[in-house]
């Protein structure tokens, strides 16, 4: 058998079990550098994925993440964080994990080998051509993920395959295939290490870039957050003040009038208008603060 790159023994640190704590930490941290390099190498493909996904999401499509083990948990994590960070609707960010929700906390051995279940889980979401399905597998050949890939393709959804091995079936079979070539792991086969790190970076990059292009960021400010706890209420106030130059009292008053929606408060304060007019301008600008202000002569 020819082992996958991610399963091959690393030629580095072959006496790892003899290292002291400082040497171990240095070795693991140094090895993670390969994760960043692997993502940098596929930046054009990530940009292509953003451009292909945008029109589908603008038409009401969903982001559907599919994976098993570490890859699946990273997909679930990315899907969950889109709500509080960007006010992305929960029903438009789904995470499918081999073994079901319980596998998020306890490994469900063997679940990843069931291609039929992957296809069934994906079909249960009732995918359509506006959906964007991200299929994540370090090996690139996980049956659960490949089953979901076939179901997504049959539905006409955009499929984005993310793997860590060249020639991976999930990358080859997807509409856009992204290979994060991280090579052998420091602990042979433990893809929760730099393969997982590379996947996390790639998913963060892809989803965040999509949210920026969808108008959920103003400048580099996270203006579409949900102020659902004390920390986020303080953050909403700080963001409104920074984006508008308003004082604390003025910003707080605007946020109170518009239900603590930062984007609305910014347009209200910058354009000198009421909540209803700010909402109207934002709707006409498809949620973009910059466009809502520029269309009415406000920088």
VEXLOGU-333216 format. One record per atom (N, C-alpha, C, O): x, y, z negated. Coordinates in steps of 0.05 Angstrom, whole numbers. Example, Ala and Ser with C-alpha at 12.3 -4.5 7.8 and 13.67 -1.06 7.14 Angstrom:
2
c1,c2,c3
264,-114,-156
246,-90,-156
264,-66,-156
285,-66,-169
257,-45,-142
273,-21,-143
258,1,-157
268,23,-161
***
This chain:
299
c1,c2,c3
17,-24,0
0,0,0
17,25,0
38,26,-13
9,45,15
22,71,15
7,89,-4
-16,98,2
18,95,-27
4,111,-47
-1,140,-37
15,151,-22
-23,152,-46
-29,180,-40
-7,197,-54
5,189,-73
-3,221,-43
16,239,-55
10,243,-85
28,244,-102
-15,247,-91
-23,252,-119
-19,228,-137
-19,231,-161
-16,204,-125
-13,180,-141
16,170,-142
22,152,-157
33,182,-126
61,173,-124
76,182,-149
71,203,-160
95,166,-158
112,174,-180
129,198,-173
140,200,-151
130,217,-191
147,241,-186
176,234,-189
184,220,-207
193,245,-171
222,240,-174
234,258,-195
258,255,-202
218,276,-206
228,295,-226
222,284,-254
202,270,-259
239,291,-273
234,285,-301
227,256,-306
207,250,-320
243,238,-296
238,210,-299
242,199,-327
234,177,-334
254,215,-344
258,208,-372
240,226,-390
248,234,-412
216,232,-379
198,251,-393
192,242,-422
190,259,-440
190,216,-426
183,207,-453
205,210,-473
201,204,-497
228,219,-464
251,223,-482
255,253,-489
272,260,-505
238,270,-477
241,299,-481
231,307,-509
213,295,-521
244,329,-519
233,342,-542
210,360,-534
205,364,-511
197,372,-554
173,388,-549
179,412,-530
163,416,-512
200,426,-535
206,449,-518
212,441,-489
203,454,-470
227,419,-486
232,409,-458
206,400,-445
202,405,-421
188,387,-460
163,378,-448
146,402,-439
136,402,-416
144,422,-456
127,445,-449
139,459,-424
124,466,-406
165,462,-424
178,476,-401
174,460,-375
169,472,-354
175,434,-377
171,417,-353
143,419,-342
139,422,-318
123,418,-360
96,419,-351
89,447,-340
75,449,-319
98,468,-353
93,495,-343
106,499,-316
94,510,-298
131,491,-313
145,495,-288
131,480,-265
129,490,-243
121,456,-271
108,440,-250
82,453,-240
74,448,-217
70,469,-257
45,482,-248
49,503,-226
30,510,-213
74,512,-223
80,531,-202
71,521,-174
64,536,-156
73,494,-171
65,482,-145
36,486,-139
28,487,-116
20,488,-160
-9,492,-156
-15,518,-142
-30,520,-123
-2,540,-152
-6,566,-140
4,566,-111
-10,577,-93
27,554,-106
38,554,-79
19,539,-60
17,546,-37
7,518,-70
-11,502,-53
-36,518,-45
-45,516,-22
-46,535,-63
-69,552,-56
-61,574,-38
-75,581,-19
-38,586,-43
-28,608,-25
-25,598,4
-30,613,22
-17,573,7
-13,562,34
-39,559,50
-38,558,74
-62,558,36
-87,554,50
-105,579,49
-129,578,53
-93,602,43
-108,627,41
-125,632,66
-148,640,64
-114,628,91
-131,632,114
-156,614,115
-177,623,125
-153,590,106
-176,572,106
-197,580,85
-221,578,90
-187,590,62
-206,600,42
-221,624,53
-245,627,49
-207,642,68
-220,665,80
-240,656,101
-262,668,103
-234,635,116
-252,625,136
-277,614,122
-300,617,132
-273,601,99
-296,590,84
-314,612,74
-339,610,75
-302,634,65
-318,657,56
-335,668,79
-359,673,75
-322,672,102
-337,684,124
-359,665,134
-380,675,143
-354,639,133
-375,620,142
-398,619,122
-421,615,130
-392,621,97
-413,619,76
-430,644,74
-454,642,67
-419,667,78
-433,692,74
-460,694,87
-480,700,73
-463,689,113
-489,692,125
-510,673,114
-534,679,113
-501,649,106
-519,630,95
-529,639,67
-553,636,61
-511,649,51
-519,659,25
-537,683,27
-556,687,11
-531,701,46
-548,724,50
-576,717,59
-595,732,55
-578,693,71
-604,684,81
-618,668,59
-639,656,64
-607,667,35
-621,653,13
-609,626,6
-621,612,-10
-587,618,18
-575,592,13
-563,590,-15
-561,610,-29
-556,565,-22
-545,559,-48
-517,550,-46
-508,540,-25
-502,552,-68
-476,539,-71
-481,513,-86
-491,513,-109
-473,491,-74
-476,465,-87
-449,452,-89
-436,446,-69
-440,447,-114
-414,435,-119
-417,405,-124
-435,397,-139
-400,389,-112
-401,360,-116
-373,349,-123
-354,356,-110
-372,332,-143
-346,320,-150
-349,299,-172
-371,294,-182
-327,287,-178
-326,266,-200
-303,273,-218
-283,284,-209
-305,265,-243
-283,269,-262
-275,298,-264
-292,316,-266
-249,303,-265
-239,330,-268
-249,348,-246
-257,371,-251
-249,339,-221
-258,355,-199
-287,363,-202
-294,386,-197
-304,344,-210
-332,350,-214
-336,369,-236
-353,387,-234
-321,366,-259
-325,385,-281
-316,413,-273
-329,432,-282
-296,416,-257
-287,442,-248
-309,455,-230
-313,479,-231
-322,438,-214
-344,449,-198
-367,458,-215
-378,480,-210
-374,442,-235
-396,450,-253
-389,477,-267
-405,495,-269
-364,478,-276
-355,503,-290
-358,527,-272
-368,548,-281
-349,525,-247
-351,548,-229
-380,555,-225
-387,579,-224
-397,535,-222
-426,541,-217
-439,555,-240
-454,574,-237
-432,546,-264
-444,557,-289
-436,586,-293
-452,603,-302
-411,592,-287
-400,619,-293
-410,641,-274
-407,664,-280
-421,633,-252
-431,653,-233
-454,669,-243
-458,692,-236
-470,657,-261
-494,671,-272
-486,694,-290
-493,717,-283
-472,690,-312
-466,712,-330
-446,732,-318
-446,755,-325
-429,723,-300
-409,740,-288
-420,758,-266
-414,782,-265
-437,747,-249
-446,762,-225
-477,763,-223
-487,772,-202
-491,754,-243
-521,752,-241
-530,735,-217
-551,741,-206
-514,716,-210
-522,697,-189
-544,679,-200
-540,668,-221
-566,676,-186
-588,660,-197
-580,631,-202
-566,618,-186
-588,621,-225
-580,595,-234
-589,574,-214
-574,554,-209
-612,577,-202
-623,557,-183
-608,557,-157
-612,540,-140
-590,577,-153
-574,578,-128
-545,571,-133
-528,576,-115
-539,559,-155
-512,548,-160
-515,522,-175
-520,521,-199
-513,500,-160
-518,473,-172
-491,458,-173
-475,459,-155
-488,443,-195
-465,426,-198
-473,397,-200
-487,389,-219
-464,381,-181
-470,352,-181
-445,337,-190
-424,340,-177
-448,321,-211
-425,307,-223
-431,278,-223
-452,269,-234
-413,262,-213
-416,233,-213
-420,223,-242
-404,229,-259
-442,208,-247
-448,199,-274
-468,217,-288
-477,211,-310
-476,239,-275
-496,257,-287
-485,276,-307
-461,278,-311
-503,291,-319
-495,313,-338
-478,302,-361
-460,316,-370
-483,278,-370
-468,267,-393
-439,264,-386
-422,264,-404
-432,261,-360
-404,257,-352
-388,282,-356
-363,282,-353
-401,304,-361
-387,329,-367
-371,327,-393
-350,339,-396
-381,310,-411
-369,308,-438
-356,281,-443
-337,280,-459
-366,260,-431
-355,234,-435
-351,221,-407
-370,220,-391
-327,211,-402
-321,199,-376
-340,175,-371
-343,158,-388
-352,174,-347
-369,152,-339
-354,136,-318
-355,143,-294
-341,116,-327
-323,100,-308
-340,86,-287
-362,75,-293
-331,87,-263
-344,73,-241
-364,90,-226
-372,83,-203
-374,111,-238
-394,128,-225
-384,139,-199
-399,143,-180
-358,145,-198
-347,158,-174
-346,139,-150
-342,147,-127
-350,113,-155
-348,93,-133
-374,89,-119
-375,72,-100
-395,102,-126
-421,98,-115
-428,119,-94
-439,140,-100
-422,112,-69
-428,131,-47
-458,136,-44
-467,158,-38
-474,115,-48
-502,117,-45
-514,137,-65
-533,152,-59
-504,136,-90
-513,155,-110
-506,184,-103
-521,202,-108
-482,187,-92
-474,214,-84
-493,225,-62
-501,248,-63
-500,208,-43
-518,216,-22
-546,222,-34
-559,242,-27
-555,205,-53
-581,209,-65
-583,234,-81
-602,249,-80
-561,239,-97
-561,263,-113
-562,288,-96
-575,308,-103
-547,288,-74
-547,311,-56
-574,315,-43
-585,337,-41
-586,293,-33
-612,295,-20
-633,305,-40
-652,318,-32
-630,298,-66
-650,306,-86
-651,337,-89
-670,347,-99
-630,350,-81
-630,380,-82
-645,392,-58
-649,416,-57
-653,375,-39
-667,384,-15
-650,405,0
-659,427,4
-627,397,9
-609,416,23
-621,425,50
-636,410,63
-613,449,58
-621,458,85
-597,473,97
-576,476,84
-599,482,122
-576,494,136
-565,519,123
-543,527,130
-580,532,105
-569,556,92
-551,549,68
-538,567,57
-552,525,60
-536,517,36
-507,513,42
-499,506,65
-490,518,22
-461,515,24
-453,493,4
-456,498,-20
-443,471,13
-437,448,-4
-406,446,-6
-392,442,14
-396,448,-31
-368,446,-36
-362,418,-47
-373,411,-68
-347,402,-33
-341,375,-40
-312,372,-49
-294,376,-34
-309,366,-75
-282,368,-88
-273,341,-97
-287,327,-111
-249,333,-88
-238,307,-96
-208,308,-92
-198,313,-70
-193,304,-114
-164,305,-112
-154,284,-91
-137,291,-74
-163,260,-93
-155,239,-74
-165,246,-46
-152,240,-26
-189,258,-45
-201,263,-19
-217,240,-8
-228,242,14
-219,218,-24
-232,194,-14
-252,183,-34
-260,160,-32
-260,199,-54
-279,190,-74
-306,183,-61
-318,200,-49
-315,158,-64
-340,150,-50
-364,167,-57
-380,174,-39
-368,174,-83
-390,191,-90
-390,217,-74
-411,226,-65
-367,229,-71
-365,255,-57
-369,251,-27
-382,267,-14
-359,229,-16
-362,223,12
-391,217,19
-401,225,40
-405,204,1
-434,200,5
-449,226,6
-467,230,23
-442,244,-12
-455,270,-12
-448,286,13
-465,300,23
-424,283,22
-415,297,47
-433,288,70
-442,305,86
-438,263,73
-454,253,96
-483,264,94
-494,271,114
-493,264,69
-521,275,66
-522,305,72
-541,314,83
-502,319,64
-501,348,69
-499,354,98
-512,372,109
-482,339,112
-479,342,141
-505,336,155
-513,350,174
-519,315,147
-544,307,159
-565,329,156
-582,332,174
-563,345,135
-582,366,130
-574,392,144
-590,411,144
-551,392,156
-542,416,171
-529,437,153
-525,460,162
-523,430,128
-511,450,110
-482,454,118
-469,437,131
-471,477,110
-442,482,113
-428,465,92
-434,466,68
-408,449,101
-393,432,83
-364,442,81
-351,446,102
-355,445,57
-327,453,52
-314,432,34
-321,428,11
-295,417,46
-281,396,32
-255,405,20
-239,418,33
-251,400,-6
-227,408,-20
-214,384,-32
-225,370,-48
-189,378,-23
-174,355,-32
-145,362,-37
-137,385,-31
-130,343,-47
-102,348,-53
-83,330,-38
-59,328,-45
-93,316,-18
-76,298,-3
-80,303,27
-103,304,36
-59,306,42
-61,309,71
-75,285,84
-71,263,76
-92,291,103
-107,270,117
-131,260,101
-142,239,108
-138,273,79
-160,264,62
-187,263,78
-193,282,92
-202,242,75
-228,240,90
-247,262,84
-262,271,102
-248,272,59
-268,293,53
-260,319,66
-278,335,73
-235,324,70
-226,348,85
-230,344,115
-239,362,129
-224,320,125
-226,315,153
-256,315,162
-262,323,185
-273,306,145
-301,303,152
-318,328,147
-341,329,157
-308,347,132
-323,371,126
-321,391,149
-303,390,165
-340,410,149
-340,431,169
-314,448,166
-302,456,186
-306,453,141
-281,466,135
-266,449,115
-276,444,93
-243,440,122
-227,423,104
-203,438,93
-188,450,108
-200,437,67
-179,452,53
-163,432,37
-173,419,18
-137,429,44
-120,411,30
-100,427,13
-84,442,23
-102,423,-13
-84,435,-33
-62,415,-38
-64,398,-56
-41,417,-23
-20,396,-24
-1,400,-48
20,413,-45
-9,390,-71
6,394,-96
27,373,-101
43,375,-119
27,352,-85
47,331,-87
44,314,-112
23,315,-125
64,298,-119
62,280,-142
59,295,-168
70,317,-171
45,283,-187
41,295,-213
64,288,-231
77,267,-228
70,305,-250
91,301,-269
87,275,-284
105,259,-289
62,270,-293
53,244,-303
39,231,-280
17,239,-272
50,210,-269
41,198,-245
11,192,-244
1,178,-261
-3,204,-225
-31,200,-221
-50,217,-238
-74,215,-234
-40,233,-256
-57,249,-274
-65,275,-260
-52,295,-264
-85,273,-243
-93,296,-227
-108,318,-243
-117,338,-231
-110,315,-269
-120,337,-285
-98,358,-289
-103,379,-300
-74,352,-280
-52,370,-282
-52,390,-258
-72,404,-255
-31,391,-243
-30,413,-223
-50,410,-200
-57,430,-188
-59,386,-194
-80,383,-174
-106,397,-184
-119,411,-169
-112,392,-210
-136,406,-221
-132,436,-223
-151,451,-218
-108,444,-230
-102,473,-231
-107,486,-204
-119,508,-202
-97,473,-183
-100,484,-156
-129,485,-148
-138,505,-136
-145,465,-155
-173,465,-150
-187,489,-164
-204,503,-153
-180,493,-189
-192,515,-205
-185,542,-192
-203,559,-189
-161,545,-183
-153,571,-170
-169,574,-145
-179,596,-139
-171,553,-129
-185,554,-103
-214,560,-107
-226,577,-93
-227,547,-126
-256,552,-131
-260,580,-142
-279,594,-133
-244,589,-160
-246,617,-170
-243,637,-148
-259,656,-145
-224,632,-131
-218,650,-108
-242,651,-89
-251,672,-81
-251,628,-81
-273,626,-62
-299,639,-72
-311,655,-58
-307,631,-96
-333,641,-106
-331,671,-113
-350,686,-108
-308,680,-124
-305,708,-130
-304,725,-105
-316,747,-105
-290,716,-85
-290,731,-59
-318,733,-47
-325,754,-37
-333,711,-50
-361,712,-40
-377,733,-55
-393,748,-43
-374,733,-81
-390,752,-97
-382,781,-91
-399,799,-90
-356,786,-86
-348,813,-78
-361,821,-52
-371,843,-49
-360,803,-32
-371,808,-6
-402,812,-7
-414,825,10
-414,800,-27
-443,802,-31
-451,827,-47
-475,830,-54
-432,844,-53
-438,870,-65
-441,869,-95
-453,886,-107
-430,848,-108
-432,846,-137
-409,858,-152
-406,854,-176
-391,871,-138
-369,885,-150
-367,913,-138
-372,917,-114
-361,933,-155
-358,961,-146
-330,969,-152
-322,970,-175
-314,975,-131
-286,978,-135
-275,951,-143
-277,932,-128
-264,950,-167
-256,923,-178
-271,918,-204
-261,904,-221
-294,931,-207
-309,929,-232
-332,908,-229
-346,907,-209
-335,892,-250
-355,871,-251
-382,883,-258
-390,882,-282
-396,895,-239
-419,912,-245
-446,897,-244
-467,909,-247
-445,871,-238
-471,856,-236
-473,835,-258
-486,815,-255
-459,840,-280
-461,821,-303
-488,822,-317
-503,841,-313
-493,802,-332
-518,801,-349
-510,808,-377
-495,793,-390
-520,829,-388
-513,837,-416
-531,822,-435
-550,832,-446
-523,797,-440
-540,778,-455
-530,775,-484
-543,760,-499
-508,787,-492
-499,786,-519
-485,812,-526
-481,829,-509
-477,814,-552
-465,840,-561
-440,847,-545
-436,870,-539
-423,827,-540
-399,832,-525
-405,843,-498
-392,862,-489
-424,831,-484
-430,840,-457
-445,866,-456
-443,881,-437
-460,872,-478
-472,899,-479
-451,920,-481
-452,941,-468
-430,915,-497
-408,934,-499
-393,936,-472
-385,957,-464
-390,913,-459
-376,913,-433
-393,929,-412
-381,944,-396
-419,925,-412
-436,940,-394
-433,970,-398
-432,985,-378
-432,978,-423
-429,1007,-429
-402,1017,-419
-401,1038,-406
-381,1002,-424
-354,1010,-415
-352,1012,-385
-340,1030,-374
-364,993,-371
-364,992,-342
-379,1016,-330
-370,1029,-311
-402,1022,-342
-417,1045,-332
-402,1071,-336
-402,1088,-319
-390,1074,-359
-374,1098,-364
-351,1101,-345
-345,1122,-334
-337,1078,-340
-313,1079,-323
-322,1085,-294
-308,1100,-280
-344,1074,-285
-352,1077,-257
-364,1105,-251
-364,1114,-228
-374,1118,-272
-388,1144,-267
-374,1168,-280
-380,1191,-272
-356,1163,-299
-345,1185,-314
-363,1197,-335
-357,1217,-348
-386,1184,-339
-405,1193,-359
-395,1188,-388
-379,1170,-392
-404,1204,-407
-398,1199,-434
-414,1176,-445
-432,1166,-432
-407,1167,-469
-419,1143,-481
-450,1147,-484
-465,1128,-477
-458,1169,-494
-486,1173,-499
-502,1174,-473
-524,1162,-471
-492,1187,-453
-506,1189,-427
-507,1161,-414
-528,1154,-403
-485,1147,-415
-485,1120,-403
-504,1101,-417
-518,1086,-404
-504,1103,-444
-522,1085,-459
-551,1091,-454
-568,1073,-452
-557,1117,-450
-585,1125,-444
-593,1114,-417
-616,1104,-414
-576,1116,-397
-582,1106,-371
-586,1076,-371
-605,1066,-359
-569,1062,-385
-572,1033,-387
-598,1025,-400
-611,1006,-392
-605,1040,-420
-630,1034,-435
-654,1037,-416
-673,1022,-417
-653,1058,-400
-676,1064,-382
-679,1043,-360
-701,1038,-350
-657,1030,-352
-658,1011,-329
-655,982,-338
-650,965,-321
-659,977,-364
-658,949,-373
-629,938,-373
-626,914,-369
-610,955,-378
-581,947,-381
-570,935,-355
-553,918,-356
-580,944,-332
-569,935,-307
-548,955,-298
-554,978,-291
-523,947,-299
-501,965,-295
-502,978,-267
-498,1002,-265
-507,962,-246
-508,973,-219
-529,996,-217
-524,1016,-205
-552,991,-229
-573,1011,-228
-565,1036,-243
-569,1058,-233
-553,1032,-266
-545,1055,-282
-524,1072,-267
-524,1096,-268
-505,1059,-253
-485,1073,-239
-497,1090,-217
-490,1114,-214
-515,1079,-201
-528,1094,-180
-544,1117,-191
-544,1139,-180
-559,1112,-213
-574,1133,-226
-556,1157,-233
-562,1180,-227
-534,1151,-247
-517,1172,-257
-501,1186,-234
-498,1210,-234
-491,1170,-216
-474,1182,-194
-491,1199,-175
-482,1219,-165
-516,1189,-170
-533,1203,-151
-553,1222,-164
-566,1238,-150
-555,1222,-191
-573,1239,-205
-602,1233,-199
-618,1251,-195
-609,1207,-199
-636,1199,-192
-648,1182,-214
-634,1174,-233
-674,1175,-212
-686,1159,-233
-683,1129,-226
-672,1121,-205
-693,1112,-244
-690,1083,-241
-703,1073,-216
-690,1057,-201
-727,1081,-210
-741,1070,-187
-727,1077,-161
-724,1060,-143
-717,1102,-159
-702,1110,-134
-676,1094,-132
-668,1087,-110
-662,1091,-155
-637,1075,-154
-642,1047,-145
-627,1036,-130
-663,1035,-155
-670,1008,-147
-676,1006,-117
-669,988,-103
-691,1027,-107
-698,1027,-79
-673,1029,-62
-671,1015,-41
-654,1046,-70
-629,1049,-54
-613,1024,-55
-602,1016,-34
-611,1011,-78
-596,986,-79
-609,964,-63
-594,949,-50
-635,963,-63
-648,943,-46
-643,947,-17
-638,929,-2
-644,972,-8
-639,979,19
-610,973,27
-604,968,50
-592,975,8
-563,970,12
-555,941,6
-532,935,4
-575,924,4
-570,895,-2
-553,892,-27
-536,874,-29
-558,909,-47
-545,906,-73
-518,919,-75
-506,917,-97
-508,931,-54
-481,943,-55
-483,971,-67
-496,989,-56
-469,975,-90
-468,1002,-102
-455,1022,-83
-466,1044,-80
-433,1015,-71
-419,1033,-54
-437,1042,-30
-438,1065,-23
-451,1022,-18
-468,1029,5
-492,1046,-4
-500,1064,10
-503,1040,-28
-525,1055,-38
-518,1084,-43
-534,1102,-39
-493,1089,-51
-484,1116,-55
-475,1130,-29
-482,1153,-25
-461,1115,-12
-451,1127,12
-473,1135,31
-471,1156,45
-495,1119,32
-517,1125,50
-531,1151,43
-547,1162,59
-526,1161,19
-539,1186,11
-519,1208,4
-525,1226,-12
-495,1206,15
-476,1227,12
-461,1228,-14
-447,1248,-20
-464,1207,-31
-450,1207,-56
-425,1189,-53
-427,1166,-45
-400,1199,-60
-376,1182,-56
-375,1159,-75
-356,1144,-75
***
